[in-house]
Amino acid sequence: MKSEELLEAPHVDVPTIPAPVDCMSRLVAAGRVAPVVKVDYYGGTAWAVCDMDLVRAALTDRRLSKDIELTPDWMRIPGVMLGAQPRAEVARTMVMSEGPEHARIRRLHAEIFTPRNTATWAAQLARLAEELLDELAAESSGGGEVNLVERYTYPLPLVFICELLGLQPEMHAVMRRITDDIIYSPDQTIRAGSVGALAGAVAGWASDPSTLKDGLITGLLEAVDGEAAITVNEVVTWTVGLVMAGYESTASLIAAAILEALRKPADQRPRTEAEIDAWIEETLRVHPPFPHATWRFATEDLDLGGYLIPEGAPVQINVAAANRCRNGEPADDFDVNPARNHISFGLGHHYCLGAPLARLEAGLALSAFLPRFPNARLSGTTEVGWESEWMTRRIKVLPVVLAAAGSSQTDHER
């Protein structure tokens, strides 16, 4: 079909600035307007693919490239996620590269995220989870209400990634604050400044690693003069990416998995390893931490389901909408069913390399929490609080009453 014969994607309105609300319903609704839609984004236009079949095609179509050099100038805005990454001549990241460079970077990262390492990390994660739960148990013996986000679902992956990187304990809170500002501050100036602060901190460690423990950063630095030919700029850039992606999305997944568990009566919550695994998969489908995937750019005019995506267009994948639609029918409810698959980790050669680790962390977090607090329940007075925009979504407040074993349940749990 000729370009002039293709359909024009309709415009939809979705939130592109972080706010203390849950925008999921708007993202899903946008996906039900048309299989492909357009979104106003910082003075330009982006295309979003929403239909599951078209999403699968788009994720594996090499004509939708993730090469950062294809980024239009109007998108290189200080403080915006994509614009926060350096120019290609400084350093390329795995998520925004293609061809031989992408293969090289992915291979180097794959040497870290091996099945053997992942299995080793399980013991470390289990230890951290038990330490955090011990603290909660000691402080909440009277059945008080806590924000589980601040006490468990965020500290667990944050401490783990910081230990993995080799950061000293005093840096944990700093990493949390900086990444919060980068991802969720509505103030573009704050976001830009925090990107610079994080990159500057990592650059300082790279120039003087004496304050670091042995970990991923020192390992990458040792490779600078090795056969891998890694540059110091790459060490800095990749570490920034690991800090931001290494815990934020996992923390969001853990919080959502626990939320869905506490919405069920205690005897309907997952118990076995198989039930836990299935629960995490359904959480990924219903609550993808990144409701839209990272950017792609059309290298030529594309016919996608009869819709025109013009050459040079920035393209997003509406993961939230695609996950929640089955054969044209809405699938919004949380229903653990193997047939309800998802694309929250992507497809093709850019499939998330950290997916096994994210699943491990979330599964361990859930399987450790539920037996320790079998009668835990959501607060009857404090609401669950969200923060979101079209690319990021998380629970900010997860108010939980950590009821002692044997205590009565709320009416909705009976």
N, C-alpha and C positions, 0 to 999 in steps of 0.2 A: 504494500500500500504506500502511495506517495505521501510525503510529509503533509502536503496541503489537504489531504483527505482524512487525516487523523483527527481525533477528537481533542478539544482543548480541555485540560483538567480544570475543574471548578475551584474557585478560591474558598478556603475555609479559615475560620478564626480559631487559633489555638494559642495558649499562653506561651510566650517565649522568654519571659522574665521570671526568675524564681519568686515564689510567693508562699505564704503559710496556708496553702489550700491543697486539696487533692484534685488534680486536673485530669485524672484517669477517665472520668465519664466524658469529658470533652474530647479527649484523644480518640476514644473508641467511637464516639458519635461522628467525628470527622471522617473516620475510616468507613463509615456507613453512608456517607454522602456519595462517594464514587470510589472505584478501585485505585485511582490516582488523583491526588488533589494538589493544589498549590497553597503555599503559606507565605505571608508577608514576613520577612525576616531582616531586621535592621536595615530597612530601606531597600532591600532587594527581594527577590522571589526565589523560593525553594520549592522543589517538587517532593511529595511524599507518597510512597507506594504503600497501599494498605491491604490489598487482597492477598490472602495467603499464597495462592498459586503464583501470582505476579511477584510477590515478595521472594519466593524461592527462586524464581527465574532471575530477578534482579540481583540477588546475593551471589549468584554464580555467573553472571554476565560480565566478562572482562571488559566490555565497553563502558561499564560503570566503574571507573577507576578510583582508587583511593590515593593516588599520587598527589602529594601536597602541593606540588608545583602547578597543578591545575586549579588551585583555589583562586577564585576571582578576587581582585584587589578589594572590592567592597566588603568582603567577608573577613578581611584581616584586621579585625577591630581589637585593640587592646582590652583584655578582660573577657572576651568571648572565648569559649572553650577552644574552638579551632584556631583562632588567632593567637592563642597563648602558646602555640607550638612554634618552634623556631623555623626559619627559612631552611629550605632543603640544603643550602650550602653550609649551614651550621651543623645540622645533624638531622637525620631522618629517623622517624619512629616506625615500629612495626605496623601500627594501625593506620598510618598515613604514608605508605610506600607500596610500590609494586615491583614486579620483575625481579631481576637478580638482587637488588638491594633488599627487597622484602624477604626473599628467600634466605639471604645471609643473616639478616637480623632475626628472623624467626628461628633459624637453626641455632643461633647463639642462645636465644631465650629457651629453646627446647632442651638445651643441655642443662638448664636449671630446673625446669618444670618436668622432670622425669617421673615415671611411675615409682621408681625406687625412692626418690626424694619425697614424693607425696606421701608414700607409706611411712617414711621416717617422721615427717611433720605431723602425722596423726597423733603420735604420742605427745608431742609438744603441745598441740592444740587441746588434747584431752586434759593435760596438766593445767593449762591456763584456764580452761572452763571450770574445772573443779575448784581452783583457787578463787575465782570470781564468785562461784556459787557458795563456797564456804563463807565468804564475806557477807553475802546476802542473807544466808541462813542465820548467821550470828547477829545481824542487825535487825532482822525482821521476825524475830521469834514471837512477837506479839501480833503478828498478822498485819503489819502496817502496809500502806500503799507506797510503791516505788515507781519511778520512771525507768522501766527496764532497758530503754535505749541507752541511758547514761550509765547504767550499772552493769550491763551485760552484753547487749547485742552489738554495741559499738566498741567497748573496750577489748572484747575478745579478738576480733580480726585486726584491730589497730595495734594492740600489743604484739600480736603474732607477726605482722608485716614489719614492725619496727625491729623486732628481734631478728627477723630474717635479713633485714638490711644491715644490721649491726649497729643500730642507733642506741645511745645510752637512754636509760629510763626517763631522765629529765626532758628528753626530746619528744616524748609521746604526746603530751598535751599540746606542745607547739605544733606538731604535725596535724593534730585534730583541728586546731583553730585555723591554721593556714588553709587546709583543704576545704574546710567548711566555707571559708570566705571565697575561695576560688569557685566552688561549685554552686553555692546557694545564696551568696550575697546578691541582692537586687541592684547594688551600687557598682556600676561598671568600673569606677576608679578603684574601689576596694579590691575588686577581683583582679584587675591588672596589677595592682601593687602586691597582692599576695602571690601571684604567679612569679613576679620578680623576686619576692622574698624567698620563696621555696627554691627557685633555681639558684639564687645567690647562696643559700645555705648549703645546697648540695655541691655547688662549685667550691665553696670553702672546705668542705670535707674532702673533696677530690684533691685539692692542693695541699691539705694537711690532714691526712687520715688518722693521725695519732689519737684523736678523740673517739674513733670508731672501734667497735668490737669486730672480730672476724665475721664477715657476712657477705651478702651479695655485692655491696659496694666495694669492699676491699678485693673481692674476687674479680670484679670487672676491672678495677684499677690494675690488678696484676696482669690482666690480659692486654693492657694497653701496649706493652712492649713485646707481646707474644705473637704467635702465628696468626691469631684472629684479627690483628691490625685494628683493634678498637681505638677510637680517639677519645680524648678526655671529654670533648663536647658530647660524644655519644653516651659516655658514662653518666654525665649530668642529665641529659635529656631522658635517657631510659630510666634513670632512678626517679626522676620527677613523675614519669608515667606509672612506675610501680607503686609509688606512694599514693597517687591519686586513684588508680584503678585497683590497687592491691587490697584495699579494705573497704572503701566506701560502698561499692556495689554489694559486697558480701555482707556487710553490716545491714544494709537495707533488706537483703534476702532473708537473713536470720530473723530480723524483727517481724517481717511479714509472715514468715512461717509460724512463729510463736503466736502472733495475733490470730491467725486462722485456727490454730490449735485451741486457743483459749475461747474462741467463739463456739466451740463444741463442748458438749458435756464431757466430763472427765473420762467416762468409759468409752467414748468415741474418738479419743485422741490416739495418734499413732504410737505403737509400742515396739513392734519388731523392727529389725533392720530393714526388711523389705517395705514395711509400712512407712518408715521414716524416709526412705529413698523416694517412694512414690509421692509422699507429702511434699518433699522438696521440689520435685518435678512439677507438681501442680501449682506450687507457689511461684515457680519461675514462669509458668504460663499466665497466671492471673495477675501477678505482681512483678513484671520484669523490672529490675532496678533501673535499666535504661530503656524507657518506653519507645525511644527511637534509636536506631543504630547510628554509628558514627558515619561521617559524610562520605559520599561518593560523587563523582563528576562524570557527566556524559561526554564521551570522546567523539561522538557523532550524533546526529539526529536518531532517536530511537523510537520504535513502535513497541509500546508496552501495553498489551491488552487493548490495542486500538487507540491508545492515547499517545500524544506526541510529547516526548521529553527532548527538548532541543539541545543541540551540541553546546557544551559548556555549562549546562544547567547543574546546580548543586542539588543532590538527591538524598533524601532521607528514607529509611525503611521504618514504617509505623509498626513496630513490633507489638505494641499494645493492642492495636486494632486487629492485626493478623492473628495473634494468639487467641483472641476472644471471638473468633468467627469460625464456625464449622459448617461447610457445605452451604454457605449463605445464611445460616441461622446463628443468632446470638448465642454465645456460650460464656456468659459472665459469671455464673455461679462457680463456687469452689467445689469441685467434685473429683476426687482422686480416681482417675480412670486412665489406664495405659493408652487408650485410644486418643486421648487428648494431648497430643504432642505440641511442641512449641519451637520457636526459633529464637529464643532469648539469647543464645550464645552464637547466633549467626549460622552460616553455612559456607561451604567452599573453602578456598585457600586462606580466607581471613577468619575462619572459625576460631573462637576464643581459646587461646592456648591455656588459659588459667581455669577453664571450665571444671576439670576434675578436682582442682584444689578448692574452688568455690563450693562445689557440691560436698566435698569432704568437710569443710568448715561448717557449712549450714547443717549438715546431718549430725555432726558431733555436737554442735551447740544445742540442737533440738533434743537429741537423745540424752544429753546430760541434764537439761533443764527439767523436762517433764517428770522423770522419776523422783527428782529431788523435791519438786513442789507439785505433787499430784493433784492437789486441790486449789492450785493457783487460779485466779479468776480476774477478768477485766474489772476495772473500777466501775462502780455504779454511779459515781458522781463526776469523775474527770473523763473528758472525751479523748479519744485517740487523736493526736495532732499530726498533720502531714505538712510536708514542704515539697513543692514540685514545680516543674515547667515541662515543656514538651520533651526534653532530652533526659531529664533526671527526675527521680521521685523517691521519696523516703518517708518513713515514719519518724517524726521528731519527738513525739511523746507517746509512749506505750505504758499507760497507767495500769499497774497490776497489783493486786492484793495477793501477797505470797502467803496464802492461808496454810496453817500447819496441817499436817496429816490428821484426818479424822474430823476436821472442822466442817461445818455445813456449807452447802453451795448456794449460789444465788438462784432465784426462781427460774431464770432462763436456762440454767444448767441441769435442773432436775428432770 
